Amino acid sequence: MKIPLKIKLANLPTPLQKISFRGNQFLIKRDDLSGSELSGNKVRKLEYLLYEAKREKADIVFTCGGDQSNHSRATVIAAANVGLRTRLFLWGKPKKIPDGNNFIYNYLGAETVYLNKQQYKDVNEIMFGEKLRLEKKGKRVYVIPEGGSTTLGILGYVDFISELNNQFDLTKINGIVCAAGSGGTAAGILAGISLLNLNVKVYAVNVLYPENVIRKKTLQLAEGCILDFNLNCKIKEENLIVLSGYSTEGYKKIRLKKLNLIKEFALETGIILDPAYTGKAFAAYQENFLRKNSGLKNIFIHTGGLMGVFGRRREYLSI
C-alpha cells in the first residue's frame, strides 16, 4: 500500500449523531461540519489534491462545476488557504448580484469562465486546452476534475471509512447512503469498505447522471484507486447500489415535495439540507430506510451544501 501525503484542511473527525425524525431514529454522519467555509465532503478530497498541486509547484488550480457548485467553492477557499489562485469553469450564467456559493467565488477573487450546457459537456477538454496554453507561457496549472473525483481525491473517503469505523462498529450496519454527483464519495466509500473487508452496501443516490453512467464512473474510480495505490483488496460490485428517480426534475431543480420534506426535517432537527445533493439523497433515505424503520442499520451521510441554499432563497421561502 502506498498512500500519498495530504494537507490538513478539514476539522476531523466529523460527528456521528443519532437523531429522530417522524418518530424514527437514525444515524447521520455530519460531514457538513468538516469546517465552516469548507463544509462538506469535498474538503476530504482536496486535502490530497492540493498537496499534489503544491508538490508540483502549481501557480493556479483549475476546476469545474455548476454555478452553485459546492466543490468549486471549497476549492477556491482551500486553494487560497495554501496560497494558490483558482480558475473556475462553470455551467451557468454570471449574475449581477452573486449569491450562495457564487458569492464566495467572487468574494475570494476566483477567475470564472461561464459555459452553457452544451459547452460544459466538453469541460475537461476546455480546461486541459487552457492548461496547455498557459504552460506554453511558463505557468504551472493543476487541473481538478468535477467534484475532485480522481483516484487520488477519493482517498479522502477511504480514510472516511476508517474514521467512521472508529466511531461505530460497521459490522453492525447494512449500508451507507450518500448523494452521488460525480461519484467520488461513493467510490471512496466502496474502496474503503473493501479495504476493511466489510459486508456493507453503498447506496449512491444519483442526482446528476443516468444510473448506468454513475455506476460505471463509481466502479471505475474505486477500482482505479485500488490499483493506483496498491490497496490490498478487491471491489465487490454488488455492494454498490444506485438509487434512481430522485432527481428527475434535473440537477439544478428540486420538486416541491422534496422542499417540504427538507423544511420539515429542518424544523424538527435543526439540520439544513441543500437542494442539489443532500435534500434529494434524504428523500431517497426517507423512502427506502426511515419508512421501514431501518435508520439505525443504514447510515446517512450529510455531505454539506449549506451555502448553496442561499442561492435558492426564493424556493426555500416559498414553502
C-alpha positions in Angstrom: 0.0 0.0 0.0 1.4 3.4 -1.0 -0.8 6.2 0.4 0.3 9.7 -0.6 0.6 12.6 1.8 -2.1 15.2 2.3 -2.6 18.7 3.7 -4.7 19.1 6.8 -7.7 21.2 5.9 -10.8 19.6 7.4 -11.9 19.5 11.0 -12.0 15.8 11.6 -13.4 13.5 12.8 -16.9 14.8 11.9 -19.6 13.8 14.4 -21.8 10.7 14.0 -25.1 11.5 15.6 -28.3 9.5 16.5 -31.3 11.7 15.8 -35.0 11.2 15.4 -37.3 12.3 12.5 -41.1 11.5 12.3 -40.6 9.2 15.3 -37.9 7.1 13.6 -34.3 7.1 14.9 -31.4 7.0 12.5 -27.6 7.6 12.3 -26.3 10.6 10.4 -22.6 11.3 9.7 -22.2 15.1 9.8 -19.6 15.8 7.1 -21.3 19.1 6.7 -19.4 20.0 9.9 -15.9 19.5 8.3 -15.3 23.2 8.6 -17.3 26.5 8.2 -16.2 27.8 4.9 -15.0 24.4 3.7 -18.0 22.5 5.0 -19.0 19.3 3.2 -17.4 16.2 1.6 -15.2 18.0 -0.9 -12.5 19.0 1.6 -11.5 15.4 2.2 -10.6 15.0 -1.4 -8.9 18.4 -1.6 -6.5 17.5 1.2 -4.9 15.0 -1.2 -5.3 17.0 -4.4 -3.9 20.3 -3.2 -0.9 18.6 -1.6 -0.1 17.2 -5.0 -0.7 20.7 -6.6 1.8 22.2 -4.2 4.3 19.4 -4.7 4.1 20.1 -8.5 4.6 23.8 -7.8 1.4 24.9 -9.4 0.7 28.6 -9.9 -3.1 28.1 -10.4 -5.7 25.4 -9.9 -8.5 24.8 -12.5 -11.7 23.1 -11.6 -15.3 23.0 -12.7 -19.0 22.6 -11.7 -22.4 24.2 -11.8 -22.8 27.9 -11.0 -23.7 26.9 -7.4 -21.0 24.2 -7.1 -20.1 23.2 -3.6 -16.9 21.7 -4.9 -15.9 24.8 -6.7 -16.5 26.9 -3.6 -14.5 24.5 -1.4 -11.6 24.5 -4.0 -11.4 28.3 -4.1 -11.3 28.5 -0.3 -8.8 25.6 0.2 -6.6 26.9 -2.6 -6.4 30.3 -1.0 -5.6 28.6 2.3 -2.4 27.1 0.7 -1.5 30.2 -1.4 -2.9 29.2 -4.8 -5.2 31.0 -7.3 -8.2 29.3 -8.8 -9.9 29.5 -12.2 -13.4 28.0 -12.3 -15.2 26.7 -15.4 -18.9 26.9 -14.5 -22.1 25.7 -16.1 -24.4 28.6 -16.0 -24.6 32.4 -16.4 -23.0 35.2 -14.4 -25.3 37.1 -12.1 -25.4 40.9 -11.5 -25.5 40.2 -7.7 -23.8 36.8 -7.0 -25.3 34.7 -4.2 -24.7 31.4 -2.4 -21.6 29.6 -3.5 -21.3 32.0 -6.4 -20.9 34.9 -4.0 -17.9 33.1 -2.3 -16.2 32.6 -5.7 -16.5 36.3 -6.4 -15.6 37.4 -2.9 -12.3 35.5 -3.0 -11.4 36.7 -6.4 -11.6 33.4 -8.3 -11.3 33.8 -12.1 -14.6 32.4 -13.6 -15.3 31.2 -17.1 -19.0 30.5 -17.8 -20.1 27.7 -20.1 -23.5 26.8 -21.5 -24.8 23.2 -21.0 -23.5 22.1 -24.4 -20.1 23.5 -23.8 -19.9 22.1 -20.4 -20.1 18.5 -21.8 -16.5 19.2 -23.1 -15.3 20.9 -19.9 -12.4 18.6 -19.4 -11.1 19.3 -22.9 -11.6 23.0 -22.4 -9.7 23.0 -19.1 -6.8 21.0 -20.4 -6.7 23.1 -23.6 -6.3 26.2 -21.5 -3.8 24.5 -19.3 -1.6 23.8 -22.3 -1.9 27.4 -23.5 -0.8 28.7 -20.1 2.0 26.2 -19.7 3.5 27.4 -23.1 3.7 30.8 -21.3 5.6 29.3 -18.4 2.7 28.9 -15.9 2.1 25.7 -13.9 -1.5 24.6 -13.9 -3.1 21.8 -11.8 -6.4 20.6 -13.0 -9.0 19.1 -10.6 -11.9 17.3 -12.5 -15.5 17.7 -11.5 -16.1 17.0 -7.8 -12.5 16.3 -7.1 -13.3 12.8 -8.2 -10.0 11.3 -9.2 -8.3 8.1 -7.9 -6.2 10.4 -5.7 -9.0 12.5 -4.4 -11.3 9.7 -3.4 -8.6 8.5 -0.9 -10.3 11.1 1.4 -13.3 8.7 1.5 -11.2 5.7 2.0 -9.9 7.5 5.1 -13.6 8.3 6.0 -14.5 4.6 6.4 -11.6 4.1 8.9 -12.8 7.2 10.8 -16.4 6.0 10.8 -15.4 2.5 11.9 -13.7 4.1 14.9 -17.0 5.8 15.8 -19.3 2.9 15.3 -18.8 -0.9 14.6 -19.6 -1.1 10.9 -20.1 -4.9 11.1 -23.4 -4.0 12.8 -24.8 -2.0 9.9 -26.2 -2.9 6.5 -25.5 0.2 4.4 -24.2 3.7 4.0 -26.3 6.2 2.0 -24.9 9.3 0.2 -25.7 11.6 -2.7 -23.8 10.9 -5.9 -22.9 13.7 -8.4 -19.5 12.9 -9.9 -19.4 9.6 -7.9 -16.2 10.2 -6.0 -17.7 10.0 -2.5 -19.4 6.7 -3.2 -16.3 5.4 -4.9 -14.1 6.2 -1.9 -16.5 4.6 0.5 -16.7 1.5 -1.7 -12.9 1.2 -1.8 -12.8 1.8 2.0 -15.3 -0.9 2.9 -13.4 -3.3 0.6 -10.1 -2.4 2.3 -11.6 -3.3 5.7 -13.3 -6.3 4.3 -16.8 -5.1 5.4 -20.0 -6.5 4.1 -21.7 -3.1 3.8 -23.8 -1.8 0.9 -23.1 1.6 -0.6 -26.3 3.3 -1.6 -25.5 6.1 -4.1 -28.4 8.4 -4.8 -27.6 9.8 -8.3 -28.5 13.4 -8.7 -26.8 14.3 -12.0 -26.0 11.4 -14.3 -28.1 8.4 -15.6 -28.0 5.3 -13.5 -25.7 3.3 -15.8 -23.3 6.3 -16.1 -22.9 6.9 -12.4 -22.5 3.2 -11.7 -19.7 2.9 -14.3 -18.0 6.1 -13.0 -18.1 5.0 -9.4 -16.8 1.5 -10.0 -14.0 2.7 -12.3 -12.9 5.3 -9.7 -12.9 2.7 -6.9 -11.1 0.1 -8.9 -8.6 2.7 -10.2 -7.8 3.9 -6.7 -7.1 0.3 -5.5 -4.8 -0.2 -8.5 -3.0 3.1 -8.3 -2.2 2.9 -4.6 -1.8 -0.9 -4.2 -4.7 -1.2 -1.8 -4.8 -4.9 -0.7 -8.5 -5.5 -1.6 -11.0 -6.2 -4.3 -14.2 -4.4 -5.1 -17.5 -6.4 -4.8 -19.6 -4.7 -7.4 -22.8 -6.0 -5.8 -22.1 -3.8 -2.8 -22.8 -0.7 -4.9 -26.5 0.1 -5.3 -27.6 3.1 -7.2 -30.9 4.6 -6.1 -32.5 6.4 -9.0 -35.5 8.5 -9.6 -34.8 11.2 -7.0 -33.6 13.9 -9.4 -35.9 13.5 -12.4 -36.6 17.3 -12.2 -32.9 18.0 -13.1 -29.7 18.7 -11.2 -30.5 22.4 -10.7 -34.1 22.0 -9.7 -36.0 20.4 -6.9 -39.6 19.4 -6.6 -42.0 21.0 -4.0 -42.5 17.6 -2.3 -38.7 17.4 -1.6 -38.6 21.0 -0.4 -41.4 20.3 2.0 -39.5 17.3 3.4 -36.4 19.4 3.7 -38.2 22.1 5.6 -40.0 19.6 7.9 -36.6 18.0 8.6 -35.0 21.3 9.4 -37.9 22.3 11.8 -37.7 19.0 13.7 -33.9 18.6 13.8 -32.3 22.0 13.2 -30.3 20.4 10.3 -30.5 22.1 6.9 -30.2 20.1 3.7 -29.3 21.5 0.3 -31.4 21.3 -2.8 -28.9 19.7 -5.2 -27.4 16.8 -3.2 -28.4 16.1 0.4 -32.1 17.1 0.0 -32.6 14.6 -2.8 -30.5 11.9 -1.1 -32.5 12.3 2.1 -35.7 11.9 0.1 -34.3 8.5 -1.0 -33.2 7.7 2.5 -36.7 8.6 3.9 -38.5 6.4 1.3 -36.1 3.4 1.4 -35.0 3.3 5.0 -36.7 5.6 7.5 -40.2 4.4 6.5 -39.0 0.9 7.1 -37.5 1.9 10.5 -34.0 0.8 9.4 -32.2 4.1 10.1 -30.0 2.5 12.8 -28.8 -0.1 10.3 -28.2 2.3 7.4 -26.1 5.5 8.0 -27.0 8.7 6.1 -24.1 11.0 5.2 -24.8 14.7 5.2 -22.3 15.8 2.6 -22.8 19.6 3.1 -24.0 22.2 0.7 -25.3 24.8 3.1 -24.0 27.8 1.1 -25.9 26.6 -2.0 -29.1 27.1 0.0 -28.6 30.9 -0.1 -28.7 30.8 -3.9 -32.2 29.2 -3.7 -33.8 31.5 -1.2 -36.9 32.1 -3.2 -37.7 28.4 -3.4 -36.9 27.7 0.3 -39.0 30.6 1.5 -42.0 29.8 -0.7 -43.0 26.8 1.3 
